Amino acid sequence: MVRSYADLSALASLVSELKILIHLGSHLNIVNLLGACTDVANGDFLVIVEYCHFGNLLNHLLANRHCYMDQVNENGELAQLDSFQDVSRYFIHSIDNIFIELRTPQGQSTDVECTDDQTNHPFSTRDLTCWAFQIARGMDYLSGRNVIHGDLAARNVLLATNGVVKIADFGLSRKVYQDSNYKKKGEGMLPVKWMAIESLTDRIYSSQSDVWAFGITMWEMFSLGKAPYPEMEDIGGLIQHLEGGGRMEMPRNAPNGVAEIISRCWKADPNVRPTFAQLEHMLGDWVEESIRTNYVEMNEPYSRRNAERFGNLVDEFMSQESSTSQQPTTGYVNVQEV
C-alpha cells in the first residue's frame, strides 16, 4: 500500500507490480491478485493479494531451523521413508488429507523437541524439495507468460497453508515479447548476489537469469536460510569470482542429486542452464507421486479461471500489455557503484 504520492518511486513500483499481476492471471504457486483500490484525492493506492499465513520462506527457515529434520544419509542420498525406524516425532505435509509420517532413521537420534505453535513448525528435507518443486512450477508459469521475475529469492517466496508456496514481489519483473532477453537501461537498486553473470556484467535479463536466481534460492533453502556469498561485499570481487568459475559450496543438507540441480542453474552460459520446465520435471522426481498429483489438482481452479478470463485471446492480450518499471528495494545494491 502507498499512502503518499510524494514517494513516487514506491508508487511507480506498486503500479508496476499491479500491471504484472493483472497480466499474469492465476496460478497456485504465485501470489494472486484479488483487487486494487485507489483514492486519488487522498493519495491512496492499495493492491490486494492473497494472504499467506506463514510469511516469507526465508524468515520461516530462520525461525524454525532448530526444528529441521535432516533426511540425507551418510552417502548424500535422501533416506527412504520405509527405512525409518522408531517414531520420534511427526511432520505433516498438510495437503488436503495427505499426511507423511517421518521417523528417525536407524542409528540416528533427534534431540530437538518442537511444539506445533506459531513459532515452531518442524520441516524436513522432503519439505525443502517439495517447496523447490513448487517454485519451479510457479516460475515455469511465469516463463510461459513471458514474464521475467528479476528478484527471485527466499525472501520473495511466501508459505501458505496446505504446504503451498507462492512466488511474490513482482516489482522488478518485466514482460518480454519479441526478444526473450531484456537489457536493463539506467541505474537502480538490484539484488546483486542473486544475479546471473550476464546480468551483472551486461545487464541482460531473461528467464535463464531467473534460473540462476532459482539456484541461489535453492541454496538458501538447503542451507536453512544462510546468506549467499557472506564473504563477498565488493561487487567487482563477486563478478571476478564468478567469471573465474567460482561458485558457492553446496549446503550440507542438499542431497547429491539436488546439489547437482543447483550447480546446473549456475552454468556460465545461460543456454546450458535447464529451463524451468526441465527443473520442474527434475525436482518432481524428488517428490512423491501422490503429492505431485495433489498439487496439480490444486492448481486446476486457477487454470479454469485463466481459461474463463483469457479465452482464446491470450496472445492478443499479451501483445497489448506495456512494459513496466523496476522497483528500487531497500537493502539492495546500486549497480552504479560497480
PyMOL commands that set and color helices and strands:
alter all, ss='L'
color gray80, all
select helices_A, chain A and resi 8-24+57-67+81-83+125-144+154-156+161-163+192-194+197-202+207-222+235-243+256-265+270-272+276-284+289-310+314-320+335-337
alter helices_A, ss='H'
color red, helices_A
select strands_A, chain A and resi 33-39+44-49+68-69+123-124+147-148+157-159+165-167+174-175+182-183+189-190+204-205+333-334
alter strands_A, ss='S'
color yellow, strands_A
deselect
rebuild
show_as cartoon
